[in-house]
Structures are given as C-alpha cells and as structure tokens.
Amino acid sequence: MTENRQSRTASRAARRKQKKKQKKSIWKKILIALAIVFLATAIGTTAVFGYWIATAPELDESKLADPFSSSLLDKDGKEFAVLGTDNRKKIEYEDLPQVLIDAVTATEDARFFKHHGIDFRRLFGAILANITDGFGSQGASTITHQVVEKSFLSPEKKIKLKVQEQWLALKLERKYSKEEILEMYLNKIFYGANSYGVAQAAETYFGKSDLHDLTLAEAAILAGLPQRPTAYNPFENPDATKKRMHTVLDLMVRHGKITEEEAEEAKQVDIPSLLVEKRPESNPYDAFIQQVQQEIEEKLDGANIFTDGLTIHTTLDTSIQDYVEFLLKDSEENPIPYPDDEMQAGMVVLDTKTGAIKAIGGSRNNENIGGFNYAIHGGSQPGSVAKPIIAYGPAIEYNKISTYHQINDDKPYEIAGTDKAIRNWNRQYQGWVSARYALQWSLNVPAVKVFDEAGWANAQQFAENLGIEFANDEIALTDPIGGSQTEVTPLQIAGAYRAFGNEGIYNEPYAVTKVVFQDGREVDLTPDAEVVMADYTAYMITDMLKTVVREGTGTAANISGLPVAGKTGTTNLEHKEGSPDAWFAGYTTNFTIAAWAGGYTDENGNRDVIPQGGTQVPIHLFRHTMQEISQGLETPDFERPSSVVEVKVEKGSNPPRLPSEFTPASEIVTELFVKGTEPTEVSEKFDELDPVTGLTATYDEETNSIHVEWKYDEEADVSFEVSAALAGSEMQVLSLTEDTAMTISEVEPGEYQIQVVVVSNEDEEIRSEPATVKVTVAEEEENIPPVQNLNAVYDENRGIIDVTWSYQGPPAAFEVSVNGQVHSNLVQGNGIEISGAVPGTTYQIIVTPIGQRGANEGVRGESASFTIDIPGETSPPPEEEEEIPEQPADGENGEGENEQPQDEDNVEE
C-alpha cells in the first residue's frame, strides 16, 4: 500500500509539472505574438507616417505671404462674391507692440518662443484628451501649426493631415525665425468686419494705424477675435467681445505677461467707447454670406472662407435675394408699411422641395458688414407660429386627431400650482370648437389642451425633429403658444414649416452644396433628408393652415391664384399691452418663407412693443415676396395622400357623426381624417319626424272662421307649426302650438291652403314634412243699390247730353239706356256723354248697376231714370247764356274705363 501511495503521489507531481510547462509555453507564445503584432504595427505605422511625410506639400514661400481669396458661386454657378482680397494692411515684426505680442502668444501659444514648432507638453495633453473624448476633441496647434495649416493644408481633422502639419511645422521653424512666423500669422488671419491681418483690424475697429497706440484692452480684443471673428465682432456683440477679452486678460495674467491689477483695470473699459463711429460698409448679399460662413465653420472644422482659397457652391438665387433686400431697405418704391425707422426685420426664403436657402434678409437698412443677422442669429419667442409645430402637428402624428377634432374652449386654462392662467388673445371663449377652427383663429386654450393630449415628450421629440431647440433642453407648458424661454430664428421656423409642405420630409436648411479646396478636393455639404412625420400629418396641418390664410387670422397673406398655407404669430409682455414680436410663416409647393419684425427697446434697454399696425409687417413681407417670386412659375396645389380621407361630418356632433339624409346643408362640414379613423355612425340629431294625419279644415260662416284639426301621437314631445296662405300669396306662420287643433278667425273670402309641420321641442331643427289641406271661404252676397243723384244736362254748343250719377255699394258697372235703347258697353265710371241729341226731343235715361265680383257677379240692381227735354230750334235764346263746364267723355274721368294706374316710383307713401 505504501508503494502504491508513493506511486500515485509521483504521478500527480509529474502531471503538475507537465501542466506548468504547458502554461509557460502558452504565455510565451502569447507574448511572442504580441511582440510580433507590436513590431508589425510599429513598422506599419512608421511606414504610413513616412509615406504621409513624404507626400506632404512643399514649403511654398508664395503661399506664406497672403491668404487665398475664396469664390462664392450662386445656384447657377455664377460668381457673386470674392472674399479675402480687400481690406488688408501688411505689417512687419517691428510694427508689433509688446502688449499685442504678449496677448496673442498667451492666448494662442504660450510657449511659442520656446518650442521648435511642436509644443510636446500641449501635444501629449491633446493626445490624452483625444483618447478619452474622441479624435478631434482637442488640438495641439501652435502658432506655427496654424500658419502651416492656413498656407498648405485643409482644416479637416484627419490623422494624415495632422502628421503632415507636425512635419511642416518643424520644417518651417528651421527655415524661418520666430519673428517671421509670428509676422506671417498676424498678417494672414481674419479678424471679422472684412478685415484681414491685425493692422487692418486695429484700424477698422479702433481707428489706429499705428499698432503701438493700442491699449491693453484693445490688444486683448484683437487677440481674442480670430477664434470666432463673427461672434466676437465688437460692433455687433459687445457683450460677447467683453467676455472673450476677459478670457485673454486672464491668460495673460496666468502666463506672467501682466499683473492682476493691470487686468482688472482693463476689464473695466466700456467696449463701445473704444470703437470708431463709422463702421465698414457691407458686402453685397452679406446676410447670405454670413450663413455660408456659419455652415462651413460648423461642417468643415477649421476652414475659413476668408483665407483658405475655397470655391464655394451655394444655393443663392440672386433675383430673389435682390428683391428681399429691396423690401428691407427704405425707399419710395418699397411697398412695406414700416411704422417707423426703428423697426427691425428678418426673413428667409427656402425651396420647399429641397430646403435650399434661396435668400436671406438679415436686417432692415443694414449698411455694416457683419451686421446683426436677425434671420439666422439670436432668436425671439415664436408666438403662435409654434402651434402647428408643438401642438397640432404632434397631436395628429401621435393621436391621429382629425381636423374636426373637438376641443372645449370654455374658459382660461389654469396653470397648476400657480395663480396664472393661459387665455385666448381676444379674451373670448366659445365652447366646443374644432381643431381647424381653433388654429384658424389662433386660440391659445385649445392649443394647450391639444398639446396635453399629444403628450409633452411626444411634442418635444416632434419639434426637435423639425430643428427646434428648447430652452434648457426641456419643453414647457407655454411652448405650444410660443410664450416660454425658447427662442427661434426665421431660418428655424422656415425649416420646420417647409417639412409640412414637403410631405413630412425634413433636412436642415442649407446655403452650401459643395466646397472645392485649392488642391481640387471636393466636399459635398448637402444635408441628408429624413422623414420626420407621416404624410397625413403634413397634409392635414397644411390644409388647416390654408384655412388660416383663406378665412382666418392670415387673410392679409392671401394671394389670388396661389395655394398658400401659413400662420401668424405675435408675442406679449407681462406688464404691457402690445406685442414685441410679430411673425408670419407660410409656404406653397415651391417656396417657404418665414418673416419676423420687432427689435424695439425702452429707455432701460428692455424689450418694447411694436407700434400700432406694425404687427402686420411680416405678413406684408411674405405676401409681396411670395407674389413676386412665384410669377411665371407653375404652383400646383398640395396633393392629398392616400392616408387621408375627406369626410362630411354633422357640425357639432361629438364624437363626430356622419350627417343623416335630413341634416340641413348648413349643418354639414367637410373635414380630414387619418384613414381608418373616420366616423361610421350616422347622426340622429336631424332625423325627420312623422307628419300629422287626419288634417281637416272647415269654414264656419256664422263666426267667419276656419277650424283646423289633426291627429298625432299624444306622447311625442313636439309642437305644431300652423301656416296658411290665400291663393296666390306666400305661406305665413300663424302659430306654434302643442294642441292638435286651432281656429283661424276673421278670414277673408277666397281659397286657403292650410299647412301643419311637426317640430321637435328638443331641437327646432328637427321637423316633419308639411301636411296640407285646402278650404274655400265664399264671399257673402250683398244687395246692389240703385245709383243716386242721376242727372242729365244738354250742351247745345257740343250737341251732347252729359249724364252723371253717384254710387255707393259693392263693386259694379252700369248699364245705360236712352229711350229704351241700351248703350253697347257697360260703363265703368260714374258718368257718360250721349251725342246726337235732336232739338225738340224728350229723352228718358235709365241707369242700372250690375255686380262685378264674387257672389254679386252679374246681379242687377234697381234702375234709376231721368227725363230731359231738348229745346227746339225756334226757341228764343236765353237772356244770359249760362256757362256749362265741359264734362269728360265716357272713360275720361278719374274712374273711367281707360284710367291708367299712377307710376309707383312717384307715389309718396
């Protein structure tokens, strides 16, 4: 047993020894492999680095002298600006004061005079930052590097270019002195305001041609400008300039160039007091060029359009840009009704299909290069132009609400936890309204309620997809009505609205399509398009915004013949009546325009309201621009996608119902629904009631009245509308009664038509078909009295007998007989002339009235007679002839047969 145990022990020891040898062998192989990989990597890296260094450009002295000008091309490839050729003053090192040298080196390269082109301490710090934060997060560029980059290399962050930059920096340091390199740098860089080189910048900003006259504060400003020459432009952004100056002064203190006391004294200076009064004149299309500069700086890190000799292809339409600038400059021909000289304005014109920027109006009457660009910089509260972006767009996108969607606009919206409330701009509340109506009239309360329905997170995501950036990265309750801290530019608003007009496809608005470097390399900068909303959302918002322009708050923007969608917007101040900002954003299928106006401040520098009528300026800018640029172009209407259906809805139904066959046309509206969400149930509100039955009408001669009766369900909650009309006249409502009988008293003779309509007591619009019956009221027969005052007079001169009478009775005509012979026609008047009287003859004249109407038609009355003797021819004439007045012939008196009616136009009532 002892031998076996020893044998097993020995065996285990052998196995352990074998495993240990195996482990050592594996680790040895791994270490050898790693060494091989490391060596191969080192060799490969060295080879690659060697290749990059070998292919680096040569130090061309001509390229070290001055920056290269950049060429800007419009949409058709025509050059419209050349940047970097003017406003340059060259200096030598001896022209530089020590304070400027100290400010520049402390800011850009504190160990400039100590290193040999590469600052290894700074380099290792940058490498560590690039490892932890990603390549390109921090640079190690010295002043020498910057001269090399601006002279020979592109600004792209590529390892190859950085390796070449290091190599060329070492070569430059061997060939030129530090003083020469610093001189190159300060002559080459751009300082803003169309100034190239530090000497020109000192003269542009401070009016100093001798750099030795610069103060510490001025030197610090100049040293800080190259980092962001537009943002730190002291003419336009003195506050930003001061912050940057403070940074430079602190760096000078840190590196022992000045004392704390000197820095504090310089910090107290008032920036505007240092500047010259006359600013440099602006370049043509300066507002657009600012956008070009901004895009290139953002997309090509380190590139400089003023010094890098770039060929920049842009989207500029010079004809549109010229017209926009015309509208923003005062002249007698300018149609825009600006209220005063103080108002500022900015606007942007985009291609609706692509997002390309066609024109930018940066400010009103801008005469200074690099002037503040209200179209792309800063920002203002958006007011109600935010409603489609933050309220109704998300609600349609996520909740699929219809344009008919009902919202209760019943009262102000109280903000929870405060004593404040959101109110409609007109302080009126209308109960249940549709989403279309609420947007049409820019009602605040419904907008906030729809925003709540959609969900705050959804609304924020929707708006951010359209390029809106929220204050503090968080949406607020008042954002849907544009009243929070969130501010936007016309460029952002135009970009967002363009997506509604482009079927929900968005890309960032862009001014640059392509950049070509000096070495021929091309970089495409056209942004990628992205679907950010459903096509139903885009179309339904567009359709509602067309209503805004057609019959809502934006009617002043309507353009005949163009399908225009758009939205107005104003903001307000908490303790002052009026609006400090006014907006209009709108689009067709070709162009999108956003315009802003405002810029007023009070004596304390606080925002102030726009004068009376000035809030309409953005609408005028939009209308005139859109009308001008759309001339000669086909502008098709927006096409409804298959995801949207048009449905007729009974007005007021909630939830929506289809109209019944009895719904009045005035109670039907056509609205848009996302397909699959449209209503299917038919409204019963206007269902027709059954008509009455057994309708009878009886005339009672004793009471001269008509008694009407009918039958109807006694339990029905209805009333009965009774109407009547004599033959030939219009139906007139007599009564609305809940009884099933009524009496019509004091009726006149004739044929009556009686009508009864059943009316619901709950809704008077619900009615039945009319039931009708006819009844005749006979005219009572009257006695025909005889004529009175019958008289006959002989007119010897005319040889006639003039017969007259009077009559009081029912309508009648008169039969006249002379000596038994009846006159051929009935006489309509009260007299007749009988001719052919024979002297010496006696005539008996009989007049009989005959009834002419109703029951008396043809009834003969009692006759009356009169006898007259006609004197003979031998009778002596009277002593004094009596003048007999001439009587009218038959039919010539006031009531005769041929009497004509009087002209109604000349009758006085």
Disulfide bonds with the S-S distance in Angstrom:
none
